[in-house]
Amino acid sequence: MVLTLLIVFGVIISRIDIRTHRISNRVLCYFFLFTTAIHYRDLARFARLSIITFLFGLLLSILVHIGMGDVKLIAILIPLIGKDHSLNVALLLICISVTSIMAAAITVLKKGTISVSIPWAPSLFAASILYLATQ
């Protein structure tokens, strides 16, 4: 169920992010509603992880200058994928970092320089699916 949700919303959100370099709040709200429907038995844990990862995303936005759409996407994805242990969340963040570096490298090779905005949603979803594949 989680993999299907990731693939469907991954394609939709990634296409929007590649085309417009913005992630629509409306699509993120739908993704959030479906995610909370999956975690209805343990909403307290889901809310705690969402708040922690949102704060982590805000820190990333200050340090690396990612957009707020990506911050909100991180706050939804990590609690959806991450299990009970913090090690799993750390592994997911490593997968996200590696796929993001690869996406930036591909952009540099194609264009010769890094543009001001790189669509990060495809990397986030690719890392999440990669993480699920290793579980």
C-alpha positions in Angstrom: 0.0 0.0 0.0 2.8 2.4 0.9 4.7 1.6 -2.3 1.6 2.2 -4.4 1.0 5.5 -2.7 4.6 6.6 -3.2 4.6 5.7 -6.9 1.3 7.4 -7.7 2.0 10.6 -5.8 5.7 10.4 -6.7 4.9 10.6 -10.4 2.3 13.4 -9.9 4.4 15.6 -7.6 7.7 15.0 -9.5 6.1 16.1 -12.8 4.7 19.2 -11.1 8.1 20.0 -9.5 10.1 19.4 -12.8 7.7 21.5 -14.8 7.1 24.5 -12.4 9.8 24.2 -9.7 7.0 24.4 -7.1 5.1 21.8 -5.3 1.4 22.6 -5.0 -0.1 22.7 -1.5 -3.3 21.1 -2.8 -1.4 18.0 -4.0 0.6 17.9 -0.7 -2.7 18.1 1.2 -4.1 15.1 -0.7 -0.8 13.2 -0.1 -0.9 14.1 3.6 -4.6 12.9 3.9 -3.8 9.5 2.2 -0.7 9.2 4.4 -2.6 9.8 7.6 -5.3 7.3 6.5 -2.6 4.7 6.3 -1.3 5.6 9.8 -4.7 6.0 11.5 -3.8 3.5 14.2 -0.7 5.4 15.4 -1.4 9.0 14.7 0.5 10.2 17.7 3.8 8.7 16.5 3.0 10.0 13.0 2.4 13.5 14.3 5.6 13.5 16.4 7.7 12.3 13.4 6.1 14.8 11.1 6.9 17.7 13.5 10.5 16.5 14.0 11.1 16.1 10.2 9.4 19.4 9.5 11.9 21.1 11.9 14.7 19.2 10.2 13.4 20.4 6.8 13.4 24.0 8.1 17.0 23.6 9.1 17.8 22.3 5.6 16.0 25.2 4.1 18.2 27.6 6.1 21.4 25.7 5.4 20.9 24.4 1.8 18.2 26.8 0.6 15.6 24.2 -0.4 12.1 25.3 -1.0 9.2 25.1 1.5 7.4 22.6 -0.7 10.3 20.3 -0.3 10.3 20.8 3.4 6.6 19.9 3.6 7.2 16.9 1.4 10.0 15.7 3.7 7.6 16.1 6.7 5.2 13.8 5.0 7.6 11.2 3.4 9.8 10.4 6.4 7.0 9.5 8.8 5.4 7.5 6.0 8.5 5.5 5.3 10.4 5.5 8.6 9.8 2.8 11.1 9.9 3.0 14.9 13.7 3.2 15.1 15.7 6.4 14.5 18.3 4.3 12.5 15.8 3.7 9.8 15.0 7.4 9.5 18.8 8.1 9.4 19.2 5.6 6.5 16.3 7.2 4.7 18.0 10.6 5.0 21.2 9.1 3.7 19.3 7.7 0.7 17.7 11.1 0.1 21.1 12.8 0.3 22.8 10.4 -2.2 20.0 10.6 -4.8 20.0 14.4 -4.4 23.7 14.6 -5.1 23.3 12.3 -8.1 20.5 14.5 -9.4 22.7 17.6 -9.0 25.6 15.8 -10.8 23.3 14.8 -13.7 22.1 18.4 -13.9 25.7 19.7 -14.0 26.7 17.2 -16.7 23.7 18.1 -18.9 23.8 21.9 -18.5 27.4 22.6 -17.5 26.3 24.5 -14.4 23.9 24.2 -11.5 20.8 26.2 -12.0 19.3 28.3 -9.3 16.5 25.8 -8.6 16.8 22.0 -8.9 13.6 20.0 -8.6 14.2 17.9 -5.5 10.9 15.9 -5.4 12.0 13.3 -7.9 15.1 12.6 -5.7 13.0 12.4 -2.6 10.6 9.9 -4.1 13.4 7.9 -5.7 15.2 7.7 -2.4 12.0 6.6 -0.6 11.4 3.9 -3.1 15.0 2.8 -3.0 14.7 2.7 0.8 11.6 0.5 0.6 13.3 -1.8 -1.8 16.0 -2.5 0.7 13.6 -3.4 3.5 
